[in-house]
Amino acid sequence: MDDLRYGTRDKRGNWAPNTPLEVAPFWTGQFNKIGRWLLGYIWPHNTVFMAVTLAYWYLVLPDWDVMRTFSWGWILWLHAVNSAGIFVLYGSVELFYYVKRKQGTRFKYNHKFPSESPSDVFWFKSQNIDNFLRTFLISVPLWTLVESVVLWAFANGYGIWLSPDTHWAWLALLIFLVPAIHEVHFFCIHWLIHQGALYRHVHSVHHNSMNPSPWSSMSMHPVEAALFFAEMAWHLLIPSNPFVALFQLTSTAYGAIVGHIGFDKLEITEGQTMDSHAYTHYLHHKYFEVNYGGDGVIPLDKWLGTWHDGTKASDERMKDRFRKKKERANAKARATPTG
C-alpha cells in the first residue's frame, strides 16, 4: 500500500499522517462526526479488550471463595495467564512488524527500527532485550499484584459491589466510560512522573525508548508500573462491579501497546489496514512534554495547553511554551543569591 496517499515522509524517512489529531468531537461542537468517532471508540481496540475481559471472567478467574484468601496458587495462575497474554499480543506485533518487517517502513513514524540503534542506556545495549526483560520482570508481576489485591478486596466485601440485575444502566455507562477513566488517571500520574526527580529516577526509564516498539509498552520503573496499574483500584472507591474493574485493568495492560506500535496503520492483508491510534503517544515520546493523556476523550492536554496534534502550528505553540519555560527558569536563577 502507498503510505504517501495518507501522509508525508521527510528527508530522514520519517512518516507523518496528513490528518491532524482531533479531540472527541462533542468537545468541539462537531456533532456530525460523533457517529464515526463512536465507531472508532468501540472498534477495534475496546472490542478486543472486552473480549479479553470476558475470557478472563469466565475462563481464568478462580471462584470468589478461593480469592477471599491470598494464596500462591491462584495468584501465580493469574500471573501465568497475564504473562502468556502479553507474550502473544505484544510478541505477535513485534514478530510480524519489527522482526519480519512485513510492511517495511510503510506508515512507520520513525524510519529506524530499535534493533538498529544499540545504546548504553539499555540493558545489554539493546532496546528490545531491555524492554522485554523489564516487561516480564517488573511490569507484569506488578500488574498481577494489583489485580490480585483488588480481586481479594472485592471477594472480602470491600468497595461498593453493584449487581447488574438492579444497576445495569449505571454499570453499562461505567463500562462505556472506562477509557475516559483511563485517560484522566493516566494524565495525572504521567504528568506527575514528568516532574523533577521523579522523571530523572523513574520515568526516564520508559523514555529511554525514544523510538518505541511493542515491547516498550510496559518497559517501566517499578514506581511507574505500580501507579499505572493502580487504575483498577478506582473501582473500589466508586460504586462499581469487579467485572468493570477487570475491564479497566485488562484495557490498561493490553492497551498499553496501542501508543507504542510505532506504525500509523498495520497492513493486515493486501489493501486492508487497521488504524493503530498510536500517533498521539508517539508525539509524546518524540517531544516529551506534550500529550500526557490519551486521544482526547477527556482532553486535559487541550485544556491545559500541552496538546500536540502533529501540525506545524502545534510545533510553534510547543516551542513558544518551551521558550517561556526557559525564560522563567533563567529569571529564577538570576534572582537566586549566590554564595
N, C-alpha and C positions, 0 to 999 in steps of 0.2 A: 504494500500500500504506500502511496506517495504522501509522506507526512507533511510536505510543503504545501499541500492543499489546506492544511489545518493550522499551520504555524510557520515560523521562520527560523532559520539557522544562522548563527553569527559566524564570524571568521574562524573562531576556535572550534566550531562544530556543535556548539550547544544549541538546543532547540527550545523554543518557547511558543505557546499557543497564541493564535491571533485574538481570541476572545478574552477580554479581561474577566477576572474573577468578580462575582457578584454575591452580595449577602442575600438572605432569603427575601423573596420579592414582596412579602407583606410588610416589610420594614420600609420599603421604598415606594410603596403605592403602586407597584407594577402587578396589579391583580390578574392581568391577562396571562402572566407567566406562572401563576400558582399551580396550575394543573401539571405542567411539565416539571416544575420544581418538586412537587409532591411525588411524582413518579420516581424521580432520582433520589428522593429522600428514602423511599421504601425499597427500591430495586436498584442494583442487586445487593448492595452491601448489608443493609439491615435485614433483608430477607434471609441472607445466608447466616447472619448472626442469630436470627430467631431459630432457624433450623438447627444450628449447633446447640442452642439453649434447650430446645425440645429434646434433642438426643441426650444431653446431659441429664435432663429432668427425668426422662423415662428409662434410660439405659445405664446411667452412670451413678447417680446419687444413691447412697445407701438409704435404708429406712431411717425415718426420723428418730426412732427409738435408739438406733445404733449411734446416731450423731449427737445424742444427748451427752455422751461421754467421749472425751478425747482418747483416741487410740491410734497406734501406728498403722493398723490395718487399713482403715478407711481413708486416712489422710494420705498414706502412700499410694493407695489406689487412685485417688484424685490427682496426685502428683504425676503418676504414670500416664493417666489419660491426658492431662494438660500438656505434658512433655510430648506425647505422641501427636496430639493435635497440632501443636505449633511446628513440630518437625515436618509433618505432612504439608501443612498450608504454606508456611514460610519457605520450607525446603523445596516445594514444587515450583514456586515462583522463582526462587534463586536458581534452581537447576535449569529451567527452560529459558529464562531471560538473561541470566548472568553467567552461567557456565556454558550451556549450549548456544546461547545468544541467538535464539531462533528468529528474532526480528532485528538483529544487529543493533544499530543506534537509532532506528526509526522511533520517533516520539520520545527519545531519551533526553531529559533536560540537560544533563551533563554528559558530554560525549565520551568521557573516560569511564572505565569500569574500575571499581575499587582494587581489584587484583593487580592493576597496572601501576598502583601508587603505594609502594611499601613505605612505612613511616615508623619512626621510633616511638611515637605516641601510642602505638598499638602493641598488645602482647604479640610476641614473635614477629613484630614489624608487619603484621598482616591485619588489615581491617576485617577481612572475612573471618579469620580464626578468632580474633579478639571479640568480635560481635557475637559469634556463635557461642563461645565459651561464657561470655557474660550473660547471654540469654538463658542458658541452661544451668549455670552455677549460681546465678543471683536472682534473675527476674522471675523465672518460672517457680522456684521454691517460695519466693515471697508472695507471688500470686496465689499459690496453693495455701500458704499460711493465712492470708486474708480471707480467702474462700472458706477455709475450714472454721475459722473463728466466727465469721458471720453466720454460717450454717449452724454451728453449735449454738450460737445465741438465739436464733430462731427456734431451734429444737427445744431450748430450755425456756421459751416463753418471753424472751426479751424482745423489745420492739413491739410495734402495733401490727399484728398479722391480720390482714383483712381477707375475708373469704370472697372468692369471685361470685359465689351464689348471691350475695347481698350487696356487694360493692363492685359489680362488674364494670359499670360505667367509669368509675374513678380509676380502676386498675387498667382498663383499656386506654384511658387517657395517659396514665402514668407510663405505660409501655410505649406509647407514641412519643412521649417526652424524654425517654431515656437518652437519645442523642443530645438533646438540649441540656440535660443534667450533666452529661459528659463534658460538653463544651464549657460550661460555667466552672465545673470542678477543675478541668484541665487548664483553663486560662489562669485561674487563681494560683494553682500550685506551680504552673510553668513560669508565670511572671515572677513568683517568689524566688524560685531557684535560679533565676537570671540575675539576682542581686548580689553584688559584693562577694563575700567569702563563700556563699552557697553556690555561686556559679563556679568559682575557682576550684573548689574542693568537691563539688557534687555534680553539677550539670555539665561541666566541661567534658566529662567522660563521654556523655552522649554526643556532644557537639564535635568531638574529635572526628566523627564521621561526617565531614562536610559534604561528601558525595554519598548520600545514604543508599543502602540497598536493603532488601528484606530482612537480613539478619541484624541490621541497625535498629530495627523497630523496638526491640527490648534490650538493647545494649545500654544499660544504665548502672549508675551507682546505687548501692542498696537503699540509701535515703530516698532517692528519686523513685525507685521502684515501689517502695512502701507507700509513698504519697500517691503515686499513680494508681495503684490497685485499691487503695483505701476508699476509692469512689463507691465501692459496693456498700460501705457502711452507712451511706446516706439513707438507705432503706431500713435501717434500724431507728432512724430519727424521725422519719416521716411515716404516716400511715401507708403501708405497702404490703408486699407479699414476697415470700422467698423466691418465687418464680421470677418476679420482676427484678429482684436483686441479682439473681443469677444472670438474667439477660443483660443487666447493667455491666456485670463483670465480664461475661463472655464477649460482649461487643467491644469492651475496652481492650481485653487481651488479644483477641483475634483481630480486632480492628486496628491495632497499632500499626499493622503492616500498611494500611491504606496510605498514610502520609510518607511512607519510606520506599515505595515501589520504584521510584526514580523514572518511571515512564508515564506519559500522559494518557496513553492508550495501550492496552495489551492486545495484540493480534491473536485472536482465538483460532480462527480459520482464515483462509484467504478471503479478504473482503469483509470480514466480520471482526469488530473490535469491542473491547469493553473499556469504558472510561474509568480511570483509576481514582480520580478526585485527589490526586497526590500533589497538585501544584501549590496549593495553599501552604502546606507544611514544608514543601521543598524550598519555597521562598524564605521560610524561617531559617532553614539550615544554611541558605545562601547568605542571608543578610543579618541573622542572629536576633535583631531587636524589632522584628515585625511578626505579625500573625502568631501571637502567643496561643490563640484559641483554635477554633475549628473553621468550618466552611461558612460561618455566618448565620447559623440557625439562631443563635443569640450573639449578635455582632458586637461583642465587647471591644474587639480591636478597632472596629469602625468608630464606636462611640468614644474611645479613649485615645484615638489618634495614632494607633500602631498598625492600621490595616494597610496591606500592600496588595494591589490587585494585578500586579505584573506589568503595569504600564509605565511609560516614562514619566508621567505626571506623578505617580506614586514614588518613583525614584527621586524626583526633585523634592517632594514633601519629606521623604525619609532623610535625604541629605541635609535639608534645612533643619530638621529636628536634631540630627547628629551635630550639626554646626552650633546650634544654640546650646546643646548639652555641653559641648566642649567649651564654649564661652563661659558658661556658668561655672564649670569646673576650674577654669583658669582664673576667673574673678575670685572664686573662693580661695584658691591657692595664694593669690596676691594679697588677700585680706588677712590671711593667717600669719600672725607674727612668728618670726624665726628666732632661733637661738635664745 
